[in-house]
Amino acid sequence: MDTTSPRIEHPALRTPYSVLRIGRSTASSPLTPRAFTLVELLVVITIIGILIALLLPAVQSAREAARRLQCANNIKQLALGCLQHEEKQGFLPTGGWGWGYAGDPDRGFSKRQPGGWHFNVLPFIDLGDLYDLGLNGNRDGGRRMAETPVTVFQCPTRRKAIAYPFTHGSNFVNIDRPRAIGRSDYAANAGDGCVDTYYYGPGSYGEGDAMSEAQWQSQCGTSHEATGVIFRRSECKMASITDGESYTYLLGERYLSPANYEEGGSCDNDQGWVLAYDYDVNRWTSYPPVQDRAGYGDFGCNVVFGSSHAGTFAMALCDGSVRWIRYSIDPENHRRLGNRKDGRSVDESKF
């Protein structure tokens, strides 16, 4: 029989021990949060910066690839619209009278139409409502048409499809002066010859209708000398493209100085898509193509094809296909692609 008396502890005597034990356990618990040191934080920030620097070019490249695809799709749509025009009217869209005129839906699609190819293709790219704004001599409707930006006319790499300032010193003959203007990054092939577009056009419809063919032919860029497919008062039939539809430019991207993307201070960017035969909407192959760049300011800059894309620019041929052409294309090959009837072969491998 155990005669040892049981040990009795007062509750108050256990409390400090319990508190001490719990406190010691808590202090050594691995679950206790610990702050980052400054060095660790700087290392993490550096790693994130490196990852962003590595990923950013890839992201930008993917975005530019998407913009290039959209640009090519725009040109494809415009080319198909021109071919539908040719199928219905018997000829490709006319280039119109001159830079003093906008399109007029009351005057049809023939040589009587003073407006250029952008205007004439509208009904064939599902923009008939825009085409009709100037019906019945509505000059204000024509103004609103000119002020309307059209997404399919704009290269997304270069600029947004919005209205830009209209800074030209002259008004249009046949519509009210626009407050702003919708522009285009695409131009039709006017050939490899005369690039003079200084003729404003006749002073009125009556004067233009009364002009003889000989009077019209005395102006630069008309059918007696134009070698392209869309030029002043053109009615180019597919049968007249004797060098072959697959070896003749129809339309494509045009060069523009980066300094003039948004302002209208340059003669090749001071009007909009609505006008007729001019630097803004026609280009020639007399000069080699050029990628957009600052400081390129000789006369040739106003008349050449090109784009803001690196390496290549997009062109539609008269068969409706879209090709990416190198800026380094042989100048003679490029010139021949602008001439529908010179009888000289084109080396497709050198596009």
Salt bridges, closest charged atoms under 4 A:
GLU9 OE2 - ARG7 NE 3.89
GLU64 OE1 - ARG67 NE 3.16
GLU64 OE2 - HIS309 ND1 2.96
ASP140 OD1 - ARG143 NH2 2.75
ASP140 OD2 - ARG144 NE 3.39
GLU147 OE1 - ARG143 NH1 2.79
GLU147 OE1 - ARG179 NH2 3.94
ASP176 OD1 - ARG139 NE 3.15
ASP185 OD1 - ARG158 NH1 3.09
ASP185 OD1 - ARG159 NH2 2.91
ASP192 OD2 - ARG335 NH1 2.31
ASP209 OD1 - ARG107 NH2 2.53
GLU213 OE2 - LYS111 NZ 3.71
GLU213 OE2 - ARG233 NH1 3.41
GLU225 OE1 - HIS224 NE2 3.74
GLU253 OE1 - HIS309 NE2 3.21
ASP268 OD2 - ARG283 NH2 3.38
ASP270 OD2 - HIS168 NE2 3.74
ASP292 OD2 - ARG158 NH2 2.88
GLU332 OE2 - ARG335 NH2 2.78
GLU332 OE2 - ARG336 NE 2.91
GLU332 OE2 - ARG344 NH1 3.53
ASP342 OD2 - ARG335 NH2 3.64
ASP347 OD2 - LYS350 NZ 3.88
GLU348 OE2 - ARG323 NH1 2.87
